[in-house]
C-alpha cells in the first residue's frame, strides 16, 4: 500500500549500486587483511601451548585422578 514501509530494499543497478558493491568488497578485503595481521607467531604459540595444556588435562584423566586422590574410597 502507498505510504507503508517495505521490509526490503532492491536496487536495479547504476552508479550508486556499483559504489555500494565496491564498498562491501573493499570492507571484506580489509577485514580479511586485518584478521591475518592479528594472527602473529606469538599468538599462534600461545594457542598451541594452551591447547596442549588442556589436551593433557582432558586426555590424562586429570580430574578423575585428582578427585580420587582428594577423596579416597574407604577400605571395606
N, C-alpha and C positions, 0 to 999 in steps of 0.2 A: 504494500500500500504506500502511496506517496507520503513522505514525511517520516516514515519509520526508519529506524536504524537497521542496517543489514548486519549480519554476523560474519561477513567475509569481505575481502577486497579482491578485485580482479583487475589486472592491467593487461591490455591487449599488446602493447609494445610501445615503441617510441623512445625518445632520448631519456626520459625520466626512468623508464623501466631498465634501460641499459645501465644508467648510473647506479640504480639500486642493486642490480645483479653484480656489477663490478665491486661495489662496496661490500656486499656479502662475501664475494670471492676473496677480496683482499683481507677481510676480517678473519676468515677461516685460515688463510695462509699465515697471517700474523700470529694467530693463536697457536698454530702448529709449531712455528718457529720458536715462540716463547716457551712452550712446553718442552721442546727438545733442548733448549738452552738451560732450562731449570734442572734437567736431569744430568747432574755433574758426576764425575767419577767418585767423588766423596759421598754423594747421596747414594749412588749405587752400592758402595761399600757398606754404608750404614744399613741399607735394606738387606743386603746379603747377610751381614752379621746378625741382625735381628731375626731373620728367617731361620738361620742355623740355630740360634739360641732357642727359639720357640719350638723348632722341629725336634731338638734334643729333649726338651721337656715333654712334649706330647708323645713322642715315639719311644721314650725310655721309661714309661710308666712312673714318671716323677711324682705325680700327685698320689697315685696309688701307694707307692713305696713310702712316701713321706707321711701319709695318713696312717699307715700301718706302723711306722716307726714311732709316731707320737701316741698312738692309742693301741698298744699291743693287746692281742687277744689273751684272755686268761687261760692258763693251763687247766685242762679238765681231767 
